[in-house]
Amino acid sequence: MNPSIYRLSTIHSQIDREIRSELRRRVPDWVRLLRLKKLRLAIKDRIAGHMAKLRRR
């Protein structure tokens, strides 16, 4: 696996854990959740971009 993709995947997993943790709170911070979800989506898009570059080679 490409080191960049691996690093981004690791970050994506960490954000997933943070989202799940926030959702388990008695009163979730919805602003924080929104930010985390946007960040997770941005990282997913970057992973997809790296994968597309690898496929073109």
N, C-alpha and C positions, 0 to 999 in steps of 0.2 A: 504494500500500500504506500502511496505517495506520502511523504512526511507532512506536507501541508494539509492533505485530506485527513490524515490521522489526527493532527492537532485540532483541526476544526471539528472533527467528529467527537473528540474528547470534550471540547468546550460545549458542543451541542448536548452531550449527555449530562454535563454538569448543570446546564441551564434547565434541562428536563427535570433533574432532581430538585432544583430550587423551586420550579413551578409546582411540582407535586407536594413539596414541603409547605409551600405557601397555601395551597388549596386545603391542606389538612388543618391549618390553623383555625381556631374558633371564629375569628373575624379576619378573613383574608384581606390583604392590602391590594385592592383592585388596580390601583395605579401601578404598583410594582409588578403585578401579574401582566398587565398590558405591556409594560416595558420589556419584561422578560420574554414574552411571546413574540414581540417584534424583533428582538435580538435573535431569538432562536430561528425565526424565519429568515432573517438576513444571513445567518450562518449557513442555513440549509441552502440558500441560493448560491452562496460562495462555494459550497461543496459541489453543487450541481455544475457550476461554471468550471471548476477544476476537472471534474469528471468529463465534461464535454471536451475540454482541451486534450485530455488523455486519449479520448476516443478518436479525435481527428488525426492523431499522430500515426 
